[in-house]
Every structure is written in structure tokens, then in C-alpha cells.
Amino acid sequence: MRLTSFTDYGLRMLMRMASAPDRVFSTAELADEFNLSRNHLSKIIQRLAAGNVVTTRRGSGGGASLARAASKIRLGQVVRLLEDGQQLVECFAPDGGDCMIDGQCRLKARFRSAEAAFLADLDRSTLEDIALAPAVEEES
């Protein structure tokens, strides 16, 4: 299974946020840290906010923070949220895609089973399990 870069960056951003759960991260700060456009990062944050994974605040001191403890955020939930609308294979599309053997194919069921197993495995892990180690502040 291949995840989109949208999901990849979303997971990286959440790992970073989980390393400092009491902090609010600005879009500019995260975009710089991950060398990603602010626009792209904003779309990821909007999707995570819509899924109640992060909360956002506008204005001075604004940004994004985790909506709940990292131990309560399941990785499968995050992947489902960020991959919403992305099909593993073309025939999973609502219209069946352009598959010429749809209705005779036994591979589709195997792919569905593999996808379900992949997500079930991710559901056994939380964001806390993969959080980055907190940054150590250097003393002057």
C-alpha cells in the first residue's frame, strides 16, 4: 500500500506536535520545518481539524495543536481521514473505474482484505507510539 504525500506529511506533522503536546505550532513554523508550502500544509491541517485530530486558532499566537492526548489518536483513524477519497486501486472507485474484468476479478476481494488488515494494524498503534522524542533545550 502506498500512502499519498498528503498523508505522509500529515503523519510527520502529528508526530512533531505529539513531541510537544502543550505547544501551539504555527503553519509557517511547520512548513519551514518540513520544507513544505504553507498552502499544502494548511490543507492538511484543515482536514485534521475537520476530523477533530487537531484544533486551530487564528491570529497572534495562533496555530494548531493536538485536539486530544496522543495516546487517544489511532493511526488508522488518521490514515483513513487523510486518505479519504484515495482508492487503493482504480476498481475501488464508486463507479468501478475502467476495469475490463470487473465482476470476474478475484483480486479485488484480496485487495480489500489487505487494505482492511493494513488499517487494522494501524488501529493498534497510537500517535503516542510514534511521537518524536521531545527536543532537548540547549543551555547557554
Disulfide bonds with the S-S distance in Angstrom:
none
